[in-house]
């Protein structure tokens, strides 16, 4: 086992080279399992409250908040799908997104594999949308099986605040559509948990090495955990999907098995 930070990669060119600050390593096969990387704080106060009401995994921590008020913050299909899951778990669910409801609907329709149509989900409550917008300052509600989920669109969470015990108490957010001459209104909401579902930017070190990434910056792999480069595999959170330990370990095992097969094939060729 060698410890060190990888600063450059030369992959898929016969012999793979990994460079750290102190050494150059060559290998016939490389398995990328670097996880999601370090997250930069996007909301003031979030780092201090991770594990105390702030979470990045709704599926992991959602069951802890049954019958309690939870907010999800994101701007793609994941925030919609996780909102449904949390609602089914019995949470009191609210969604804040920094894009419009129409943009969120479009993203959900393009990427969702659930078979559930965003329009079908929200149209049941569309007659109440005007009243809901007036009541919530730019919010809508979904109906039909997922009724009671509030969507607050065109809003940006700027701060999370703890109570005297160091546990999340409330969030402060503002509109993303404030006109130049408008007075900026800050809105507070009390809650029990905040799930932040924004994605990290593309990992430039993999991109520079020629590894194909998806539109979220995850490493693209096939069913055998192979990347776009010969002899390079990837597993775990770096590939996206469900960020669960059981999935990551399964992918790691699959990548390891297929990497061994690839090595045996190389030896036969030699």
KETI-246429 format. One record per residue: residue in one letter; z, x, y of N, C-alpha, C, CB in turn. Coordinates in steps of 0.02 Angstrom, whole numbers, padded with zeros to 5 digits, always signed. Glycine has a CB too. Layout:
BEGIN
AZXYZXYZXYZXY;...
***
This chain:
BEGIN
X+00000+00043-00059+00000+00000+00000+00000+00045+00062+00062-00049+00000;X-00048+00031+00106-00053+00069+00168-00039+00023+00227-00123+00103+00176;X+00002+00045+00272+00018+00005+00331-00020+00031+00392+00094+00006+00344;X-00043-00015+00433-00079+00005+00494-00121-00052+00520-00123+00065+00480;X-00140-00047+00583-00182-00098+00614-00255-00078+00606-00164-00106+00689;X-00295-00125+00582-00367-00113+00575-00399-00118+00644-00400-00163+00525;X-00437-00066+00663-00468-00066+00730-00543-00074+00726-00450-00002+00766;X-00573-00063+00667-00645-00075+00660-00663-00082+00587-00686-00018+00692;X-00719-00116+00575-00743-00129+00507-00818-00115+00503-00728-00201+00485;X-00839-00084+00448-00910-00078+00432-00918-00107+00362-00936-00002+00435;X-00946-00167+00358-00946-00205+00296-01017-00223+00274-00904-00267+00303;X-01024-00235+00208-01086-00260+00181-01143-00211+00181-01107-00320+00219;X-01127-00146+00183-01180-00095+00186-01174-00048+00127-01176-00056+00253;X-01159-00076+00069-01150-00035+00009-01078-00016+00001-01193+00027+00012;X-01056+00035+00037-00985+00055+00038-00953+00027+00101-00977+00133+00033;X-00899-00010+00094-00865-00038+00151-00816+00012+00181-00828-00103+00132;X-00813+00015+00246-00766+00061+00279-00719+00022+00325-00804+00115+00319;X-00655+00036+00317-00603+00006+00359-00569+00063+00397-00551-00036+00316;X-00568+00057+00462-00537+00109+00503-00473+00084+00535-00585+00133+00558;X-00419+00124+00527-00357+00112+00563-00350+00166+00616-00296+00112+00514;X-00294+00168+00650-00284+00218+00703-00274+00288+00673-00225+00200+00747;X-00257+00291+00608-00241+00356+00578-00286+00376+00520-00170+00355+00555;X-00327+00330+00495-00367+00347+00436-00429+00303+00430-00324+00341+00373;X-00476+00327+00388-00535+00288+00369-00531+00275+00294-00601+00326+00388;X-00540+00214+00275-00534+00193+00205-00600+00165+00181-00476+00141+00196;X-00623+00187+00123-00684+00160+00094-00667+00118+00032-00734+00216+00075;X-00707+00067+00020-00694+00022-00037-00759-00012-00058-00640-00030-00020;X-00765-00025-00122-00823-00062-00147-00816-00137-00131-00831-00052-00222;X-00754-00160-00129-00741-00231-00115-00686-00236-00063-00720-00269-00181;X-00693-00285-00019-00643-00300+00032-00624-00374+00027-00668-00282+00103;X-00560-00389+00028-00537-00459+00032-00500-00467+00098-00490-00477-00029;X-00525-00511+00140-00494-00524+00205-00442-00579+00195-00548-00545+00258;X-00380-00563+00210-00325-00612+00204-00276-00601+00261-00289-00605+00135;X-00302-00601+00322-00263-00583+00381-00226-00642+00413-00307-00551+00431;X-00234-00701+00386-00202-00760+00415-00236-00781+00480-00129-00745+00428;X-00201-00821+00519-00230-00847+00581-00222-00799+00639-00198-00913+00598;X-00182-00747+00631-00173-00701+00686-00118-00724+00733-00237-00692+00725;X-00107-00686+00785-00054-00702+00833-00079-00754+00883-00030-00638+00869;X-00038-00804+00893-00056-00858+00940-00027-00843+01009-00029-00925+00914;X-00069-00851+01059-00045-00844+01127-00017-00911+01150-00102-00820+01175;X+00038-00908+01186+00069-00969+01212+00021-01004+01259+00136-00953+01248;X+00008-01068+01245-00036-01107+01289+00002-01157+01331-00089-01142+01248;X+00065-01170+01312+00107-01217+01349+00171-01180+01367+00121-01282+01308;X+00192-01185+01428+00253-01151+01449+00313-01174+01408+00266-01163+01524;X+00347-01127+01378+00407-01143+01340+00396-01155+01266+00439-01202+01368;X+00333-01154+01242+00321-01170+01172+00350-01119+01124+00247-01178+01159;X+00343-01054+01140+00366-01002+01095+00441-01008+01078+00352-00933+01125;X+00480-01024+01128+00552-01028+01118+00573-01087+01075+00588-01032+01185;X+00528-01136+01068+00546-01198+01032+00510-01204+00965+00530-01257+01074;X+00475-01152+00944+00444-01154+00877+00500-01159+00825+00399-01091+00864;X+00497-01210+00783+00550-01221+00735+00606-01265+00761+00579-01156+00712;X+00604-01280+00825+00654-01324+00857+00619-01384+00890+00695-01284+00910;X+00567-01408+00857+00531-01467+00882+00459-01452+00896+00564-01493+00944;X+00440-01389+00904+00370-01370+00912+00344-01344+00845+00361-01317+00968;X+00286-01369+00824+00257-01349+00761+00181-01345+00768+00277-01398+00703;X+00150-01305+00724+00077-01300+00724+00048-01332+00661+00056-01227+00729;X+00090-01363+00620+00066-01393+00557+00097-01462+00548+00083-01348+00497;X+00058-01514+00562+00083-01582+00555+00097-01600+00483+00032-01631+00584;X+00056-01577+00436+00066-01592+00366+00129-01560+00339+00006-01570+00325;X+00145-01499+00364+00204-01463+00341+00269-01497+00364+00203-01390+00364;X+00272-01511+00429+00336-01532+00459+00340-01606+00475+00346-01493+00522;X+00284-01642+00468+00284-01713+00482+00337-01754+00447+00218-01741+00465;X+00349-01742+00381+00400-01782+00346+00470-01778+00376+00403-01761+00275;X+00483-01726+00416+00549-01719+00447+00560-01769+00503+00558-01648+00474;X+00506-01802+00525+00510-01844+00585+00493-01917+00572+00464-01816+00639;X+00508-01941+00513+00499-02011+00498+00541-02054+00546+00518-02026+00424;X+00510-02106+00573+00542-02153+00621+00561-02119+00687+00604-02183+00590;X+00532-02060+00700+00547-02025+00762+00483-02016+00803+00581-01956+00749;X+00491-02000+00867+00434-01996+00913+00402-01927+00909+00456-02011+00985;X+00338-01925+00891+00302-01862+00887+00239-01866+00930+00284-01845+00813;X+00221-01809+00958+00159-01802+00997+00116-01749+00965+00174-01785+01071;X+00051-01762+00963+00003-01712+00941-00040-01693+01001-00041-01739+00883;X-00055-01628+01006-00095-01603+01062-00154-01564+01034-00052-01558+01109;X-00214-01589+01047-00274-01557+01022-00336-01592+01048-00275-01555+00946;X-00394-01566+01029-00456-01595+01056-00513-01597+01006-00477-01557+01117;X-00496-01604+00941-00550-01609+00892-00529-01658+00837-00567-01540+00862;X-00569-01661+00783-00557-01710+00731-00490-01700+00696-00612-01707+00680;X-00464-01639+00697-00401-01626+00663-00344-01666+00693-00384-01552+00665;X-00344-01673+00759-00289-01709+00791-00292-01783+00772-00292-01701+00867;X-00353-01810+00763-00361-01880+00742-00336-01889+00671-00434-01902+00748;X-00358-01846+00626-00340-01852+00555-00265-01842+00546-00378-01801+00513;X-00236-01793+00581-00164-01782+00573-00123-01839+00603-00144-01716+00606;X-00149-01870+00655-00115-01927+00685-00110-01984+00634-00151-01951+00748;X-00164-01995+00597-00164-02047+00545-00114-02031+00490-00234-02055+00515;X-00112-01967+00470-00066-01947+00416+00006-01956+00438-00079-01873+00397;X+00022-01935+00500+00090-01942+00525+00110-02015+00531+00097-01907+00592;X+00062-02057+00551+00075-02129+00557+00091-02158+00488+00015-02166+00588;X+00054-02136+00438+00067-02160+00370+00134-02135+00343+00011-02138+00324;X+00157-02078+00369+00223-02051+00349+00280-02091+00381+00228-01977+00369;X+00263-02132+00431+00315-02171+00464+00337-02144+00531+00373-02177+00420;X+00300-02096+00558+00316-02069+00624+00291-02115+00679+00287-01999+00633;X+00322-02113+00736+00298-02148+00796+00251-02099+00832+00358-02173+00843;X+00186-02111+00827+00136-02060+00843+00102-02072+00910+00084-02057+00788;X+00096-02018+00948+00058-02017+01010+00013-01956+01009+00106-02016+01073;X-00045-01962+01039-00093-01906+01043-00107-01892+01116-00158-01922+01004;X-00104-01829+01135-00127-01808+01202-00185-01760+01192-00069-01774+01243;X-00240-01774+01226-00299-01731+01221-00325-01716+01291-00353-01763+01178;X-00352-01656+01300-00376-01637+01366-00449-01655+01377-00367-01563+01377;X-00478-01692+01330-00547-01717+01337-00545-01794+01339-00593-01692+01279;X-00603-01824+01349-00605-01897+01353-00604-01928+01283-00668-01920+01391;X-00588-01992+01281-00587-02028+01217-00657-02027+01186-00563-02100+01228;X-00708-02032+01227-00777-02032+01202-00794-01964+01170-00826-02047+01259;X-00773-01909+01202-00786-01843+01174-00748-01833+01108-00767-01788+01224;X-00687-01857+01105-00647-01851+01044-00679-01892+00988-00575-01875+01057;X-00703-01951+01005-00738-01993+00956-00799-01958+00928-00758-02060+00988;X-00837-01926+00971-00898-01891+00949-00881-01834+00902-00937-01865+01010;X-00830-01794+00919-00810-01738+00876-00786-01763+00808-00755-01697+00910;X-00748-01818+00809-00722-01845+00746-00780-01868+00701-00673-01902+00759;X-00828-01903+00731-00885-01929+00693-00927-01873+00664-00928-01973+00738;X-00933-01817+00700-00974-01761+00677-00943-01722+00620-00988-01715+00735;X-00876-01716+00619-00844-01671+00572-00802-01704+00519-00802-01624+00610;X-00784-01767+00527-00739-01799+00480-00771-01809+00412-00713-01865+00507;X-00732-01797+00359-00755-01809+00291-00714-01864+00258-00752-01745+00249;X-00675-01900+00298-00629-01949+00270-00664-02015+00253-00572-01962+00317;X-00724-02026+00281-00758-02089+00270-00736-02142+00319-00747-02112+00200;X-00686-02128+00358-00660-02175+00408-00696-02162+00473-00583-02168+00417;X-00723-02213+00504-00760-02205+00566-00714-02215+00625-00818-02254+00569;X-00717-02169+00673-00673-02172+00731-00682-02238+00769-00688-02112+00778;X-00745-02260+00775-00758-02322+00811-00724-02381+00777-00834-02335+00816;X-00726-02382+00709-00693-02436+00673-00618-02435+00684-00708-02431+00599;X-00590-02374+00687-00518-02367+00695-00495-02394+00762-00497-02295+00687;X-00532-02377+00815-00508-02394+00882-00534-02460+00908-00526-02340+00929;X-00590-02485+00881-00620-02545+00909-00577-02607+00901-00686-02556+00879;X-00536-02608+00848-00493-02666+00837-00447-02677+00897-00452-02657+00773;X-00429-02623+00929-00386-02629+00987-00422-02620+01053-00331-02578+00983;X-00489-02622+01052-00527-02608+01113-00517-02660+01167-00599-02602+01097;X-00501-02722+01148-00491-02774+01198-00430-02760+01240-00485-02842+01164;X-00384-02719+01212-00322-02704+01249-00328-02639+01287-00263-02700+01202;X-00387-02605+01282-00392-02538+01310-00382-02537+01385-00459-02507+01293;X-00411-02586+01420-00403-02587+01493-00330-02592+01513-00442-02644+01523;X-00294-02638+01479-00223-02645+01493-00185-02582+01474-00195-02706+01457;X-00206-02552+01419-00172-02491+01396-00182-02435+01446-00198-02470+01328;X-00243-02429+01474-00255-02376+01523-00212-02386+01585-00329-02374+01543;X-00205-02449+01605-00164-02462+01664-00091-02447+01649-00172-02536+01686;X-00071-02461+01587-00001-02451+01569+00017-02378+01558+00016-02491+01507;X-00030-02340+01527-00014-02272+01508-00049-02220+01550-00031-02261+01436;X-00086-02239+01602-00118-02191+01645-00173-02152+01610-00068-02143+01673;X-00217-02188+01574-00272-02156+01539-00261-02153+01465-00282-02086+01566;X-00227-02204+01438-00213-02205+01366-00248-02262+01333-00138-02209+01354;X-00262-02255+01269-00290-02309+01229-00249-02314+01165-00365-02296+01213;X-00257-02371+01130-00221-02379+01067-00271-02394+01011-00168-02435+01072;X-00255-02367+00951-00296-02383+00893-00266-02443+00857-00302-02322+00846;X-00308-02477+00821-00284-02532+00780-00308-02524+00709-00306-02599+00809;X-00311-02579+00673-00337-02584+00605-00307-02532+00557-00411-02577+00605;X-00247-02545+00537-00216-02502+00488-00181-02442+00519-00266-02478+00439;X-00204-02420+00577-00173-02364+00611-00150-02385+00680-00222-02304+00615;X-00137-02451+00688-00118-02478+00753-00053-02447+00776-00111-02553+00749;X-00045-02443+00843+00016-02415+00870+00012-02342+00885+00072-02427+00824;X-00044-02309+00867-00052-02239+00886-00081-02237+00956-00099-02201+00835;X-00045-02207+01001-00067-02203+01071-00108-02140+01082-00007-02205+01118;X-00166-02147+01113-00206-02089+01133-00204-02083+01209-00280-02094+01107;X-00183-02027+01233-00182-02014+01305-00235-01962+01318-00111-01991+01331;X-00292-01983+01346-00348-01937+01354-00350-01907+01424-00413-01972+01339;X-00389-01852+01430-00397-01817+01494-00330-01794+01523-00433-01862+01544;X-00287-01770+01480-00221-01746+01501-00208-01677+01471-00166-01795+01481;X-00169-01637+01506-00152-01569+01485-00077-01560+01486-00187-01516+01530;X-00048-01541+01429+00024-01526+01427+00036-01458+01458+00051-01529+01353;X+00080-01455+01506+00092-01392+01541+00161-01361+01527+00085-01402+01616;X+00207-01402+01499+00274-01374+01488+00312-01415+01436+00314-01373+01554;X+00351-01380+01395+00398-01413+01350+00469-01393+01370+00384-01394+01275;X+00514-01441+01367+00582-01429+01391+00632-01445+01336+00597-01472+01454;X+00682-01402+01328+00734-01410+01277+00795-01445+01306+00753-01342+01247;X+00834-01474+01261+00899-01502+01282+00952-01447+01280+00920-01562+01236;X+01014-01465+01289+01068-01415+01293+01080-01379+01226+01132-01448+01316;X+01055-01409+01172+01062-01377+01106+01003-01334+01088+01072-01431+01053;X+00955-01327+01134+00897-01285+01120+00844-01319+01078+00918-01223+01087;X+00846-01386+01074+00797-01424+01035+00752-01462+01084+00832-01474+00985;X+00688-01469+01067+00641-01501+01112+00666-01570+01134+00573-01508+01079;X+00658-01584+01198+00681-01648+01226+00623-01686+01258+00736-01638+01276;X+00581-01650+01296+00527-01685+01331+00469-01638+01346+00552-01717+01395;X+00413-01668+01363+00354-01631+01384+00334-01654+01453+00295-01640+01333;X+00299-01610+01488+00271-01627+01553+00196-01616+01549+00303-01585+01612;X+00157-01666+01570+00085-01659+01569+00054-01686+01632+00056-01694+01508;X-00009-01668+01642-00045-01688+01702-00117-01703+01685-00041-01634+01757;X-00151-01737+01731-00221-01754+01720-00266-01693+01726-00243-01808+01770;X-00319-01692+01686-00370-01639+01691-00426-01660+01738-00398-01622+01622;X-00420-01719+01767-00474-01745+01809-00451-01757+01881-00503-01809+01781;X-00402-01719+01902-00376-01727+01970-00428-01705+02022-00311-01686+01980;X-00443-01748+02069-00490-01731+02122-00457-01683+02172-00515-01795+02159;X-00499-01650+02210-00475-01598+02256-00422-01623+02304-00533-01568+02295;X-00431-01684+02329-00385-01710+02380-00328-01752+02350-00423-01751+02430;X-00327-01760+02284-00276-01801+02252-00210-01762+02248-00298-01823+02182;X-00156-01799+02250-00090-01770+02239-00080-01763+02164-00033-01813+02272;X-00064-01703+02141-00056-01692+02070+00007-01726+02044-00054-01616+02054;X-00002-01772+01998+00054-01809+01970+00075-01778+01903+00037-01884+01961;X+00139-01762+01897+00166-01735+01835+00203-01791+01799+00213-01675+01849;X+00186-01799+01734+00213-01854+01695+00259-01825+01641+00156-01897+01663;X+00317-01856+01631+00364-01833+01580+00368-01884+01524+00434-01821+01611;X+00375-01859+01463+00387-01902+01405+00439-01869+01360+00320-01914+01366;X+00487-01909+01337+00535-01884+01289+00507-01889+01219+00602-01922+01295;X+00528-01844+01175+00500-01842+01107+00547-01804+01061+00431-01809+01107;X+00531-01809+00996+00569-01771+00946+00531-01712+00918+00589-01817+00890;X+00464-01714+00924+00424-01658+00898+00356-01656+00933+00414-01664+00821;X+00331-01595+00941+00265-01584+00969+00225-01541+00921+00269-01550+01040;X+00168-01567+00898+00123-01530+00854+00063-01506+00895+00100-01574+00794;X+00056-01440+00901+00002-01411+00941-00053-01391+00893+00028-01349+00983;X-00111-01423+00900-00165-01415+00851-00227-01384+00883-00182-01482+00821;X-00217-01337+00926-00274-01301+00955-00290-01241+00911-00260-01279+01028;X-00353-01220+00912-00376-01166+00869-00380-01100+00906-00443-01182+00838;X-00367-01047+00870-00373-00980+00898-00446-00962+00908-00338-00928+00854;X-00462-00920+00957-00531-00899+00967-00556-00856+00909-00538-00860+01033;X-00622-00849+00904-00652-00810+00850-00623-00740+00848-00728-00806+00859;X-00612-00716+00789-00586-00648+00780-00643-00599+00791-00554-00639+00710;X-00641-00564+00846-00697-00521+00866-00709-00464+00817-00685-00493+00935;X-00657-00439+00784-00666-00382+00739-00709-00402+00679-00598-00355+00715;X-00701-00464+00655-00743-00488+00599-00814-00503+00623-00712-00551+00568;X-00818-00531+00683-00883-00548+00710-00925-00485+00721-00876-00587+00777;X-00894-00434+00748-00930-00371+00760-00953-00338+00695-00886-00322+00799;X-00915-00351+00641-00933-00322+00576-00989-00362+00542-00872-00319+00531;X-01008-00418+00571-01063-00457+00543-01040-00513+00498-01108-00414+00505;X-00974-00525+00492-00949-00579+00451-00963-00645+00487-00872-00571+00437;X-00992-00693+00451-01009-00757+00482-00947-00799+00492-01061-00795+00439;X-00939-00826+00552-00883-00869+00569-00908-00939+00582-00844-00841+00630;X-00863-00989+00574-00882-01057+00593-00867-01067+00667-00844-01109+00550;X-00877-01129+00691-00870-01141+00763-00798-01138+00787-00899-01208+00780;X-00750-01131+00741-00679-01124+00760-00655-01052+00754-00636-01169+00717;X-00699-01008+00732-00679-00939+00724-00651-00923+00656-00629-00921+00775;X-00655-00970+00608-00634-00957+00540-00689-00921+00502-00616-01023+00504;X-00670-00879+00455-00719-00844+00413-00749-00894+00363-00686-00784+00375;X-00815-00898+00362-00849-00944+00317-00852-00915+00247-00920-00960+00343;X-00835-00954+00197-00837-00932+00127-00869-00986+00084-00766-00915+00100;X-00893-00966+00024-00920-01015-00023-00866-01033-00073-00983-00987-00059;X-00885-01067-00127-00836-01089-00177-00802-01032-00214-00869-01135-00226;X-00830-00972-00210-00801-00915-00244-00766-00868-00195-00854-00877-00283;X-00755-00891-00133-00722-00854-00079-00765-00796-00053-00656-00828-00104;X-00829-00797-00068-00874-00745-00042-00892-00760+00031-00937-00740-00085;X-00893-00709+00072-00915-00716+00141-00991-00706+00144-00879-00665+00187;X-01017-00701+00204-01089-00690+00213-01111-00620+00195-01108-00706+00284;X-01063-00574+00185-01079-00504+00170-01064-00488+00097-01039-00457+00216;X-01108-00450+00066-01101-00432-00004-01038-00389-00014-01163-00394-00028;X-00998-00408-00064-00937-00371-00080-00879-00384-00034-00952-00299-00078;X-00885-00435+00008-00830-00452+00055-00808-00524+00041-00853-00444+00129;X-00745-00533+00028-00716-00598+00012-00662-00614+00064-00686-00599-00060;X-00643-00677+00068-00590-00697+00115-00550-00754+00084-00619-00718+00184;X-00486-00758+00101-00442-00809+00073-00385-00824+00121-00414-00786+00005;X-00359-00885+00115-00301-00905+00155-00319-00935+00222-00257-00846+00165;X-00271-00932+00268-00279-00965+00333-00339-00940+00373-00216-00956+00373;X-00360-00877+00360-00417-00849+00398-00481-00888+00385-00426-00776+00379;X-00482-00927+00330-00542-00967+00314-00537-01038+00340-00553-00968+00239;X-00482-01056+00371-00473-01124+00397-00450-01171+00342-00539-01149+00427;X-00467-01235+00349-00446-01284+00299-00374-01305+00308-00456-01256+00229;X-00341-01321+00252-00271-01342+00255-00226-01281+00256-00254-01388+00195;X-00186-01275+00307-00142-01216+00314-00078-01227+00274-00126-01203+00389;X-00085-01221+00209-00030-01230+00162-00025-01169+00116-00038-01296+00121;X+00036-01149+00099+00045-01091+00057+00010-01099-00010+00120-01077+00046;X+00015-01158-00039-00015-01169-00105-00091-01160-00104+00003-01239-00131;X-00123-01181-00050-00196-01172-00043-00212-01098-00033-00224-01214+00015;X-00173-01064+00009-00185-00994+00023-00178-00951-00039-00137-00968+00077;X-00126-00964-00080-00117-00925-00141-00172-00939-00191-00048-00941-00172;X-00194-01002-00195-00248-01018-00241-00312-00983-00221-00260-01095-00243;X-00327-00982-00155-00386-00948-00131-00381-00873-00143-00398-00962-00057;X-00321-00846-00134-00311-00775-00146-00324-00757-00219-00241-00755-00127;X-00300-00799-00265-00312-00787-00336-00386-00791-00352-00273-00838-00378;X-00420-00841-00323-00492-00849-00335-00531-00790-00307-00517-00914-00303;X-00512-00768-00247-00546-00710-00218-00535-00647-00260-00521-00698-00146;X-00474-00637-00285-00459-00579-00326-00498-00578-00391-00385-00576-00340;X-00501-00636-00424-00538-00641-00487-00612-00627-00477-00529-00712-00518;X-00641-00657-00424-00712-00647-00412-00728-00577-00387-00737-00698-00362;X-00681-00546-00351-00690-00477-00330-00691-00430-00390-00634-00456-00281;X-00648-00444-00440-00647-00404-00501-00713-00411-00540-00589-00424-00546;X-00739-00472-00542-00804-00483-00574-00859-00444-00539-00822-00559-00574;X-00856-00444-00473-00906-00406-00435-00902-00332-00449-00897-00419-00359;X-00841-00305-00455-00832-00234-00469-00859-00216-00539-00758-00215-00464;X-00847-00260-00588-00873-00247-00655-00949-00247-00655-00847-00301-00705;X-00978-00291-00615-01050-00294-00609-01077-00229-00577-01072-00355-00567;X-01042-00203-00527-01062-00140-00495-01061-00082-00545-01017-00125-00435;X-01009-00079-00587-01002-00025-00635-01059-00027-00686-00935-00029-00670;X-01079-00087-00706-01135-00094-00753-01200-00068-00722-01143-00167-00775;X-01209-00082-00658-01270-00060-00623-01272+00016-00618-01274-00091-00554;X-01213+00047-00612-01210+00120-00605-01220+00154-00672-01143+00142-00574;
***
